[in-house]
Amino acid sequence: MNDRDKLRRSNLFLILIVVTILIFGLIYRMKTGDPTLYLFGYEIPLPFAS
């Protein structure tokens, strides 16, 4: 049972790291003025970009 808790905690930690990196990447794109986001090769215009 203790192993499940460790596994769940480590998975949550990895997910939080990935989400944080994605948020910082999005903020960087907003600061540089690049209004596009590419997802699986498709260009997605960001609605909040100027």
KEFI-212364 format. One record per atom (N, C-alpha, C, CB): residue number from 1; residue in three letters; atom name; x, y, z. Coordinates in Angstrom, 3 decimals. Atoms other than C-alpha are relative to their C-alpha. Glycine has a CB too. Layout:
BEGIN
<pos=NUM&code=ALA&site=CA&xx=X&yy=Y&zz=Z>;
...
//
This chain:
BEGIN
<pos=1&code=MET&site=N&xx=0.806&yy=-1.181&zz=0.000>;
<pos=1&code=MET&site=CA&xx=0.000&yy=0.000&zz=0.000>;
<pos=1&code=MET&site=C&xx=0.860&yy=1.260&zz=0.000>;
<pos=1&code=MET&site=CB&xx=-0.922&yy=-0.010&zz=1.183>;
<pos=2&code=ASN&site=N&xx=-0.896&yy=-1.144&zz=-0.044>;
<pos=2&code=ASN&site=CA&xx=2.864&yy=2.341&zz=0.669>;
<pos=2&code=ASN&site=C&xx=0.578&yy=0.289&zz=-1.377>;
<pos=2&code=ASN&site=CB&xx=1.124&yy=-0.239&zz=1.005>;
<pos=3&code=ASP&site=N&xx=-0.527&yy=-0.193&zz=1.351>;
<pos=3&code=ASP&site=CA&xx=4.176&yy=1.769&zz=-2.856>;
<pos=3&code=ASP&site=C&xx=-0.992&yy=0.743&zz=-0.884>;
<pos=3&code=ASP&site=CB&xx=0.351&yy=-1.345&zz=-0.629>;
<pos=4&code=ARG&site=N&xx=1.013&yy=-0.707&zz=0.800>;
<pos=4&code=ARG&site=CA&xx=0.886&yy=2.966&zz=-4.354>;
<pos=4&code=ARG&site=C&xx=0.020&yy=1.489&zz=0.312>;
<pos=4&code=ARG&site=CB&xx=-1.411&yy=-0.579&zz=0.265>;
<pos=5&code=ASP&site=N&xx=-0.052&yy=-1.410&zz=-0.384>;
<pos=5&code=ASP&site=CA&xx=1.114&yy=6.207&zz=-2.411>;
<pos=5&code=ASP&site=C&xx=1.213&yy=0.685&zz=-0.604>;
<pos=5&code=ASP&site=CB&xx=0.023&yy=0.142&zz=1.521>;
<pos=6&code=LYS&site=N&xx=-1.219&yy=-0.572&zz=0.597>;
<pos=6&code=LYS&site=CA&xx=4.679&yy=6.796&zz=-3.587>;
<pos=6&code=LYS&site=C&xx=-0.162&yy=0.164&zz=-1.503>;
<pos=6&code=LYS&site=CB&xx=1.224&yy=-0.888&zz=0.304>;
<pos=7&code=LEU&site=N&xx=0.203&yy=-0.069&zz=1.440>;
<pos=7&code=LEU&site=CA&xx=3.711&yy=6.040&zz=-7.174>;
<pos=7&code=LEU&site=C&xx=-0.956&yy=1.131&zz=-0.353>;
<pos=7&code=LEU&site=CB&xx=-0.533&yy=-1.333&zz=-0.532>;
<pos=8&code=ARG&site=N&xx=0.965&yy=-1.062&zz=0.252>;
<pos=8&code=ARG&site=CA&xx=0.701&yy=8.360&zz=-7.030>;
<pos=8&code=ARG&site=C&xx=0.632&yy=1.371&zz=0.203>;
<pos=8&code=ARG&site=CB&xx=-1.216&yy=-0.160&zz=0.909>;
<pos=9&code=ARG&site=N&xx=-0.668&yy=-1.271&zz=-0.278>;
<pos=9&code=ARG&site=CA&xx=2.810&yy=11.134&zz=-5.503>;
<pos=9&code=ARG&site=C&xx=1.003&yy=0.357&zz=-1.090>;
<pos=9&code=ARG&site=CB&xx=0.703&yy=-0.057&zz=1.351>;
<pos=10&code=SER&site=N&xx=-0.985&yy=-0.283&zz=1.043>;
<pos=10&code=SER&site=CA&xx=5.561&yy=10.781&zz=-8.102>;
<pos=10&code=SER&site=C&xx=-0.682&yy=0.330&zz=-1.326>;
<pos=10&code=SER&site=CB&xx=0.946&yy=-1.192&zz=-0.177>;
<pos=11&code=ASN&site=N&xx=0.739&yy=-0.319&zz=1.225>;
<pos=11&code=ASN&site=CA&xx=3.044&yy=10.757&zz=-10.966>;
<pos=11&code=ASN&site=C&xx=-0.576&yy=1.407&zz=0.062>;
<pos=11&code=ASN&site=CB&xx=-1.123&yy=-1.018&zz=-0.231>;
<pos=12&code=LEU&site=N&xx=0.544&yy=-1.344&zz=-0.162>;
<pos=12&code=LEU&site=CA&xx=1.397&yy=13.882&zz=-9.596>;
<pos=12&code=LEU&site=C&xx=1.099&yy=1.049&zz=-0.143>;
<pos=12&code=LEU&site=CB&xx=-0.691&yy=0.138&zz=1.364>;
<pos=13&code=PHE&site=N&xx=-1.131&yy=-0.915&zz=0.105>;
<pos=13&code=PHE&site=CA&xx=4.790&yy=15.565&zz=-9.275>;
<pos=13&code=PHE&site=C&xx=0.432&yy=0.175&zz=-1.459>;
<pos=13&code=PHE&site=CB&xx=1.175&yy=-0.509&zz=0.844>;
<pos=14&code=LEU&site=N&xx=-0.381&yy=-0.091&zz=1.416>;
<pos=14&code=LEU&site=CA&xx=5.676&yy=14.747&zz=-12.900>;
<pos=14&code=LEU&site=C&xx=-1.035&yy=0.765&zz=-0.812>;
<pos=14&code=LEU&site=CB&xx=0.186&yy=-1.396&zz=-0.590>;
<pos=15&code=ILE&site=N&xx=1.057&yy=-0.722&zz=0.711>;
<pos=15&code=ILE&site=CA&xx=2.311&yy=16.008&zz=-14.150>;
<pos=15&code=ILE&site=C&xx=0.079&yy=1.487&zz=0.305>;
<pos=15&code=ILE&site=CB&xx=-1.387&yy=-0.549&zz=0.379>;
<pos=16&code=LEU&site=N&xx=-0.122&yy=-1.414&zz=-0.367>;
<pos=16&code=LEU&site=CA&xx=2.768&yy=19.258&zz=-12.229>;
<pos=16&code=LEU&site=C&xx=1.195&yy=0.662&zz=-0.681>;
<pos=16&code=LEU&site=CB&xx=0.124&yy=0.142&zz=1.514>;
<pos=17&code=ILE&site=N&xx=-1.166&yy=-0.542&zz=0.705>;
<pos=17&code=ILE&site=CA&xx=6.231&yy=19.737&zz=-13.756>;
<pos=17&code=ILE&site=C&xx=-0.347&yy=0.273&zz=-1.461>;
<pos=17&code=ILE&site=CB&xx=1.198&yy=-0.974&zz=0.094>;
<pos=18&code=VAL&site=N&xx=0.351&yy=-0.163&zz=1.418>;
<pos=18&code=VAL&site=CA&xx=4.869&yy=19.237&zz=-17.285>;
<pos=18&code=VAL&site=C&xx=-0.963&yy=1.174&zz=-0.178>;
<pos=18&code=VAL&site=CB&xx=-0.632&yy=-1.302&zz=-0.561>;
<pos=19&code=VAL&site=N&xx=0.968&yy=-1.098&zz=0.103>;
<pos=19&code=VAL&site=CA&xx=1.936&yy=21.613&zz=-16.709>;
<pos=19&code=VAL&site=C&xx=0.692&yy=1.344&zz=0.235>;
<pos=19&code=VAL&site=CB&xx=-1.155&yy=-0.194&zz=1.017>;
<pos=20&code=THR&site=N&xx=-0.728&yy=-1.240&zz=-0.264>;
<pos=20&code=THR&site=CA&xx=4.267&yy=24.250&zz=-15.256>;
<pos=20&code=THR&site=C&xx=0.834&yy=0.419&zz=-1.207>;
<pos=20&code=THR&site=CB&xx=0.901&yy=-0.163&zz=1.228>;
<pos=21&code=ILE&site=N&xx=-0.796&yy=-0.310&zz=1.190>;
<pos=21&code=ILE&site=CA&xx=6.580&yy=24.031&zz=-18.274>;
<pos=21&code=ILE&site=C&xx=-0.898&yy=0.497&zz=-1.132>;
<pos=21&code=ILE&site=CB&xx=0.798&yy=-1.241&zz=-0.458>;
<pos=22&code=LEU&site=N&xx=0.923&yy=-0.451&zz=1.046>;
<pos=22&code=LEU&site=CA&xx=3.601&yy=24.367&zz=-20.634>;
<pos=22&code=LEU&site=C&xx=-0.512&yy=1.412&zz=0.274>;
<pos=22&code=LEU&site=CB&xx=-1.178&yy=-0.968&zz=-0.117>;
<pos=23&code=ILE&site=N&xx=0.481&yy=-1.345&zz=-0.341>;
<pos=23&code=ILE&site=CA&xx=2.298&yy=27.428&zz=-18.768>;
<pos=23&code=ILE&site=C&xx=1.093&yy=1.040&zz=-0.231>;
<pos=23&code=ILE&site=CB&xx=-0.478&yy=0.050&zz=1.468>;
<pos=24&code=PHE&site=N&xx=-1.090&yy=-0.938&zz=0.238>;
<pos=24&code=PHE&site=CA&xx=5.710&yy=29.101&zz=-18.822>;
<pos=24&code=PHE&site=C&xx=0.259&yy=0.185&zz=-1.496>;
<pos=24&code=PHE&site=CB&xx=1.271&yy=-0.481&zz=0.699>;
<pos=25&code=GLY&site=N&xx=-0.156&yy=-0.113&zz=1.449>;
<pos=25&code=GLY&site=CA&xx=5.989&yy=28.350&zz=-22.549>;
<pos=25&code=GLY&site=C&xx=-1.069&yy=0.883&zz=-0.609>;
<pos=25&code=GLY&site=CB&xx=-0.039&yy=-1.373&zz=-0.644>;
<pos=26&code=LEU&site=N&xx=1.094&yy=-0.823&zz=0.506>;
<pos=26&code=LEU&site=CA&xx=2.602&yy=29.923&zz=-23.181>;
<pos=26&code=LEU&site=C&xx=0.202&yy=1.461&zz=0.369>;
<pos=26&code=LEU&site=CB&xx=-1.339&yy=-0.499&zz=0.541>;
<pos=27&code=ILE&site=N&xx=-0.282&yy=-1.379&zz=-0.429>;
<pos=27&code=ILE&site=CA&xx=3.541&yy=33.014&zz=-21.156>;
<pos=27&code=ILE&site=C&xx=1.128&yy=0.591&zz=-0.838>;
<pos=27&code=ILE&site=CB&xx=0.372&yy=0.043&zz=1.504>;
<pos=28&code=TYR&site=N&xx=-1.103&yy=-0.480&zz=0.835>;
<pos=28&code=TYR&site=CA&xx=6.789&yy=33.292&zz=-23.116>;
<pos=28&code=TYR&site=C&xx=-0.497&yy=0.368&zz=-1.392>;
<pos=28&code=TYR&site=CB&xx=1.105&yy=-1.062&zz=-0.098>;
<pos=29&code=ARG&site=N&xx=0.537&yy=-0.299&zz=1.326>;
<pos=29&code=ARG&site=CA&xx=4.872&yy=33.144&zz=-26.400>;
<pos=29&code=ARG&site=C&xx=-0.821&yy=1.284&zz=0.029>;
<pos=29&code=ARG&site=CB&xx=-0.859&yy=-1.168&zz=-0.510>;
<pos=30&code=MET&site=N&xx=0.791&yy=-1.228&zz=-0.117>;
<pos=30&code=MET&site=CA&xx=2.528&yy=35.888&zz=-25.171>;
<pos=30&code=MET&site=C&xx=0.917&yy=1.214&zz=0.107>;
<pos=30&code=MET&site=CB&xx=-0.938&yy=-0.072&zz=1.224>;
<pos=31&code=LYS&site=N&xx=-0.911&yy=-1.134&zz=-0.180>;
<pos=31&code=LYS&site=CA&xx=5.448&yy=38.124&zz=-24.133>;
<pos=31&code=LYS&site=C&xx=0.744&yy=0.344&zz=-1.286>;
<pos=31&code=LYS&site=CB&xx=1.001&yy=-0.303&zz=1.106>;
<pos=32&code=THR&site=N&xx=-0.726&yy=-0.269&zz=1.236>;
<pos=32&code=THR&site=CA&xx=7.259&yy=37.739&zz=-27.449>;
<pos=32&code=THR&site=C&xx=-0.913&yy=0.495&zz=-1.107>;
<pos=32&code=THR&site=CB&xx=0.724&yy=-1.240&zz=-0.456>;
<pos=33&code=GLY&site=N&xx=0.933&yy=-0.507&zz=0.997>;
<pos=33&code=GLY&site=CA&xx=4.102&yy=38.650&zz=-29.355>;
<pos=33&code=GLY&site=C&xx=-0.341&yy=-0.989&zz=-1.090>;
<pos=33&code=GLY&site=CB&xx=0.551&yy=1.217&zz=-0.615>;
<pos=34&code=ASP&site=N&xx=0.333&yy=1.030&zz=0.987>;
<pos=34&code=ASP&site=CA&xx=3.800&yy=35.388&zz=-31.272>;
<pos=34&code=ASP&site=C&xx=-1.420&yy=-0.489&zz=0.264>;
<pos=34&code=ASP&site=CB&xx=1.019&yy=-1.187&zz=0.054>;
<pos=35&code=PRO&site=N&xx=1.396&yy=0.311&zz=-0.281>;
<pos=35&code=PRO&site=CA&xx=0.018&yy=34.924&zz=-31.600>;
<pos=35&code=PRO&site=C&xx=-0.429&yy=-1.395&zz=-0.436>;
<pos=35&code=PRO&site=CB&xx=-0.870&yy=1.003&zz=-0.662>;
<pos=36&code=THR&site=N&xx=0.391&yy=1.321&zz=0.472>;
<pos=36&code=THR&site=CA&xx=0.124&yy=31.329&zz=-32.847>;
<pos=36&code=THR&site=C&xx=0.478&yy=-1.079&zz=0.961>;
<pos=36&code=THR&site=CB&xx=0.557&yy=-0.254&zz=-1.402>;
<pos=37&code=LEU&site=N&xx=-0.339&yy=1.174&zz=-0.785>;
<pos=37&code=LEU&site=CA&xx=0.188&yy=28.007&zz=-31.112>;
<pos=37&code=LEU&site=C&xx=-0.115&yy=-1.201&zz=-0.927>;
<pos=37&code=LEU&site=CB&xx=-0.930&yy=-0.149&zz=1.262>;
<pos=38&code=TYR&site=N&xx=0.021&yy=1.174&zz=0.853>;
<pos=38&code=TYR&site=CA&xx=1.053&yy=24.796&zz=-32.917>;
<pos=38&code=TYR&site=C&xx=-0.279&yy=-1.229&zz=0.839>;
<pos=38&code=TYR&site=CB&xx=1.324&yy=-0.150&zz=-0.761>;
<pos=39&code=LEU&site=N&xx=0.387&yy=1.206&zz=-0.707>;
<pos=39&code=LEU&site=CA&xx=-0.657&yy=21.629&zz=-31.734>;
<pos=39&code=LEU&site=C&xx=-0.121&yy=-1.112&zz=-1.020>;
<pos=39&code=LEU&site=CB&xx=-1.328&yy=0.197&zz=0.788>;
<pos=40&code=PHE&site=N&xx=-0.055&yy=1.134&zz=0.932>;
<pos=40&code=PHE&site=CA&xx=0.159&yy=18.414&zz=-33.602>;
<pos=40&code=PHE&site=C&xx=0.120&yy=0.465&zz=-1.451>;
<pos=40&code=PHE&site=CB&xx=-1.243&yy=-0.877&zz=0.160>;
<pos=41&code=GLY&site=N&xx=-0.242&yy=-0.486&zz=1.343>;
<pos=41&code=GLY&site=CA&xx=1.254&yy=20.447&zz=-36.621>;
<pos=41&code=GLY&site=C&xx=-1.040&yy=0.969&zz=-0.525>;
<pos=41&code=GLY&site=CB&xx=0.090&yy=-1.136&zz=-0.909>;
<pos=42&code=TYR&site=N&xx=1.041&yy=-0.931&zz=0.430>;
<pos=42&code=TYR&site=CA&xx=-1.905&yy=22.571&zz=-36.838>;
<pos=42&code=TYR&site=C&xx=0.176&yy=1.323&zz=0.728>;
<pos=42&code=TYR&site=CB&xx=-1.413&yy=-0.585&zz=0.261>;
<pos=43&code=GLU&site=N&xx=-0.159&yy=-1.336&zz=-0.578>;
<pos=43&code=GLU&site=CA&xx=-1.712&yy=26.310&zz=-36.276>;
<pos=43&code=GLU&site=C&xx=-1.296&yy=0.426&zz=0.663>;
<pos=43&code=GLU&site=CB&xx=0.420&yy=1.026&zz=-1.078>;
<pos=44&code=ILE&site=N&xx=1.175&yy=-0.453&zz=-0.755>;
<pos=44&code=ILE&site=CA&xx=-4.103&yy=27.594&zz=-33.598>;
<pos=44&code=ILE&site=C&xx=0.255&yy=1.447&zz=0.427>;
<pos=44&code=ILE&site=CB&xx=-0.282&yy=-0.929&zz=1.257>;
<pos=45&code=PRO&site=N&xx=-0.181&yy=-1.388&zz=-0.441>;
<pos=45&code=PRO&site=CA&xx=-4.460&yy=31.385&zz=-33.224>;
<pos=45&code=PRO&site=C&xx=-0.482&yy=0.161&zz=1.431>;
<pos=45&code=PRO&site=CB&xx=-0.753&yy=0.977&zz=-0.930>;
<pos=46&code=LEU&site=N&xx=0.368&yy=-0.212&zz=-1.383>;
<pos=46&code=LEU&site=CA&xx=-4.533&yy=32.442&zz=-29.595>;
<pos=46&code=LEU&site=C&xx=-0.967&yy=1.169&zz=0.097>;
<pos=46&code=LEU&site=CB&xx=1.244&yy=0.247&zz=0.866>;
<pos=47&code=PRO&site=N&xx=1.009&yy=-1.070&zz=-0.038>;
<pos=47&code=PRO&site=CA&xx=-7.625&yy=34.539&zz=-28.754>;
<pos=47&code=PRO&site=C&xx=0.432&yy=1.226&zz=0.792>;
<pos=47&code=PRO&site=CB&xx=-1.274&yy=-0.529&zz=0.583>;
<pos=48&code=PHE&site=N&xx=-0.384&yy=-1.123&zz=-0.842>;
<pos=48&code=PHE&site=CA&xx=-5.858&yy=36.753&zz=-26.205>;
<pos=48&code=PHE&site=C&xx=1.243&yy=0.723&zz=-0.505>;
<pos=48&code=PHE&site=CB&xx=0.232&yy=-0.476&zz=1.403>;
<pos=49&code=ALA&site=N&xx=-1.191&yy=-0.655&zz=0.551>;
<pos=49&code=ALA&site=CA&xx=-2.927&yy=37.726&zz=-28.426>;
<pos=49&code=ALA&site=C&xx=-0.413&yy=1.258&zz=-0.749>;
<pos=49&code=ALA&site=CB&xx=0.781&yy=-0.960&zz=-0.939>;
<pos=50&code=SER&site=N&xx=0.323&yy=-1.260&zz=0.687>;
<pos=50&code=SER&site=CA&xx=-2.801&yy=41.225&zz=-29.842>;
<pos=50&code=SER&site=C&xx=0.592&yy=0.047&zz=-1.385>;
<pos=50&code=SER&site=CB&xx=0.496&yy=1.188&zz=0.802>;
//
